[in-house]
């Protein structure tokens, strides 16, 4: 698997809600009604990530979670990152 060109990443992200390309990663912040809702989201995402063996960087805030996907092995965004972002939107 290789990292995707920016043009292909942007094309994929244009079909997705709220994801941005920044610093060789795709990123989105999710907002929740309660802190525990955000923790439930993280737990569900962790299951998907473990099954796919592709894990996001996560920053936990009060009622929001910032998610970032990149492939450290391939130096940028891969098709697996795009797939995980789509799965993240389903959590």
Protein Blocks (a to p, Z undefined) as FASTA:
>chain_A
ZZddfklmmmmmmmpghiaceehiacdddddfbfklmmmmmmmmmmmmmmnopacddddd
ehiacdddddfknopacfklmmmmmmmmmZZ
